[in-house]
Amino acid sequence: MSQSKTDCESSKEKKESPFNQEGFLYSVLNLPNTASADEVRERYRSLSVLFHPDKQREENTRYTASKRFLEIQKAYEGMKDVSYFFVSHLT
């Protein structure tokens, strides 16, 4: 009985975190989940330059860009996790 409770709790935790949703990390970078490591790296770099807060001239765009920049950073960091990146590309 405790085993089923554990399974239920772990599935609940997966649903609560957006990083557990299939394709979420790729969608943040606007890439298909079949993208290569080089494509991911290239997209990350281009989006980082585009949304970097220091590149924004107006205060209101700086705030919005900052939020997007942090989202891009988190997604890329999640993809850099070797186990995630290689497992997702083996399937």
N, C-alpha and C positions, 0 to 999 in steps of 0.2 A: 504494500500500500504506500509506503514512503517513497518507493521508486517512482510510482506514477505521479506523486506530488512533485518530486524533483523534476521529472520530465515536463510537467505543466509549468513549473516555475521558470525553467530554462527557456521554454518557448515564449513565455510572457516577457522575459528579459530581452529576447531577440526582437520581439515586436516593438518594444519601447524605444530601442535605439535605432535611429535612422541609418546608421552605418551598417546595420545588419540586413537592410533591405537590399535584395539583389540588384545590382546595377547602380546603386545610389552614388557610389564614389565616381563611377564613370560619368554619370549624368551631370554631376557637378562640373566636370571638365568638358561636358558636351561631347563625349566620345562614345562609340559603341563599346560594349563589354568585350569585344574581340580585338581591341586596340593593342598594339605591341607596346613594350616598355619604352621604346624610342618615341612612339607617337604620344604616349602619356607624358613623357618628360618634355617634349617639344610644346605640347598644348599647355602644360603647367607653366612653363617659362613665358609663353606669349600672353596667357591670361594674367599672370603675376605682374607683368609690365603694364598691361592695359589697366588693371584695377588697383595698382599700388597707390596707396593714399598720398604719397609724396608727389605723384604725377598729376594729381587733380588740382585744378586752379581754384575752383569754387568750394566754399565750405560745405554746402548741401551735397554736392557730388562726392566730396571727400569722405563724408560720413557713410554714404551708401556704398561707395567703392571699398571702404575699409571693411564693412560687413562682408561684402562679396569676396574680398581678398582673403579674409580669415577663413571663410568657407572653402575656398580653393586650397589654402594651406592645409587645412584639416583633411581634406579629401586626399591630397597628394601624400601627406604623411601616412594616412591609412593604407594607401597603395604601396608605399615604400616598405611596409611590413612584408618581409620576404615570404613568409608563409601564406599570407593573403594573396599576394601578387602571383606567386607561382601556382598555387592551388587553383586560382581563378582562371589561369591560362592553360591549365592541363585539362579542364573539362570542356 
